[in-house]
Structure formats: C-alpha cells, structure tokens
Amino acid sequence: DMLLSCAQHHSDCQKTTHEFPIRARVIDCRLRRLVPLELQYRYAALSYVWGRRRPDHSPVTMHPGISEGFLPADLPLTIDDAMKTIRLIGLRYLWVDRYCIEQYHSADKEHQINRMFNIYNRAVITICAIGSHDDVGLPGISAGRDPPGIFHFHNRSYTVISAPGLLQQSLKKSVWPSRRWTFQEALLSRRCLILTEGEAFVICGS
C-alpha cells in the first residue's frame, strides 16, 4: 500500500506548510452531506476538470435542503467515484470545490478561493481525475480499466502486462495537466492519487 508506506516512512510528507483553512466545508461521504471542516478531520481533495455544467448537476446551493447541507442525489460521475475511492482508502471526508464552495455567494466564494492552497496542502491526499470533464468517471471505479492482455502459444497461456496505463502516456492524452488551476492543485498537494486506464499511481514529495 503506497499511501500507507508514505504515511509511515516519509516524514517530510507529514508536514503541512499552510495554516488550517477556517470556515471550510467538506463532504461527509458516509452521510452524503456538507459539514464544517474540523481540525481533527483527515480528508482528501479532488482535482478535476469541470467541463460543461448540466442543469441536473448544478451546485448544491441550487437544490432543496441546502440549509441542511445535503448533496443532490445525481452527482457528476467523477465526484461520485471520488467519494467511493476515498472510502476504499479509509477516509471519510472529501473536499470538492463545486460543492464545498458556495458558488452563488460571492463573499464566501472569494474567501474559500483565497484559501484553496491551504485546503490542498493539508489534505491527506489529492485525487487527480485526469478525464476530460466531471462526468467521465474514474478508471477502475465506474469507468472501465484495460485488463492485462492474454498471449496464447502452443496451448499455453501467458499473461502479458502491456503498458497502456503508463502515467506519462495517460497524462499526454489528458487536458487535466494543461489547466492552470489543476496543475497548481497538484503542486500544492502532499500526495496525489492518479487513476489511469491501466494502473493507479500514488505520487508524493519524497
């Protein structure tokens, strides 16, 4: 487990360089609702490309129940997959700009945007969704993942591990690293989890 190994052996990756982001909110992925971020919470952040906004995927402030912080039932697939992913790695809370920033409250939006560097730096890990938009999903969660190829020779089968999921190749095909905001989010993060069609990568500062 690369994340556990980093947490246990990389002392530099345990350090945060920014102060706690006050008045921040996170998604409680068990309850599917927004809650205030507390100092003791271990949370992940999501870095992704928004893409075209759809009416049924509008920000949480447009939905009934916002006073209680509930998320819409039909989330963009990438965000829904990210919520599943962090629970698989033992986390409960996720920060996603689309829902954790009140998009139609100008004062809150300015306050939160000015503290995004705190949020990404203090996250346990950042999930980097390299798909072209927020409804494409994450490979291995809802989106498909290429299985190892099978090479048949003289009635014997050999498993051939091809290299379609090499990180550099996947990033070359993606718009995610070319966007200024997403590139900055990755630089601020202590650890990044990148899911590609062939493999999963954990990248840290050590």
Summary of the structure (lengths in Angstrom):
residues: 206
radius of gyration: 18.2
end to end distance: 15.5
largest distance: 69.3
contacts: 603
relative contact order: 0.20
helix: 34%
strand: 21%
